Amino acid sequence: MSEPSTARSPLRRFWREWILSAALPIWLVITFLFTLARVDGSSMNPTLHSGDVALLLKYPRWLRAWGVWDGYPRHGDIVIFKAPAESEYAWQTGLFGQRYRPYNIKRVIGLPGDTVGVSGGHVQLNGHPLAEPYASGDTPQDEPAVRVPPGRIYVLGDNRIIGESVDSRYYGPVSLSDVAGPANLHLGLGGSAAP
């Protein structure tokens, strides 16, 4: 009877020493530090393209939540987030009919307290035209200026062709609690995270 327990002991040891010791750190890294995000759509052209892979940094969100770091997000950061739940643009239907809020990737234009609008093809930040070398061109449709409320950010896709980017022009400012983190490193592993 002692033979089966002896046979199981190396397997248990392998499970404990290798699998658990590797799985826990991987889970911690993916949950709190970073993960990969694949871009699906053209809303961030020419900066990111559909199929590109970006590194989603999660630690700035946690550091901000814990009150350790207030320097995130900043103007110009590319962030991954979920659109406001109250917006019709936030929801998609899955393969089995379930509704879900997918992640999106856009650029931070306005921070809490900023005023953002579009006039004459140019984004206006706090009443001044914003220099946007990353944008695909002029922003063709004028938008009235809106003040970004506390705890929210105003985001736009870099692709400014009408209908190419569903962003804060459609669903308003995004809650910081819906922001997964910045995606500041483009890994170039393929064609870019969400529309």
Order of alpha helices (4+ residues) and beta strands (2+ residues): alpha-alpha-beta-beta-alpha-beta-beta-beta-beta-beta-beta-beta-beta-beta-alpha-beta-beta-beta
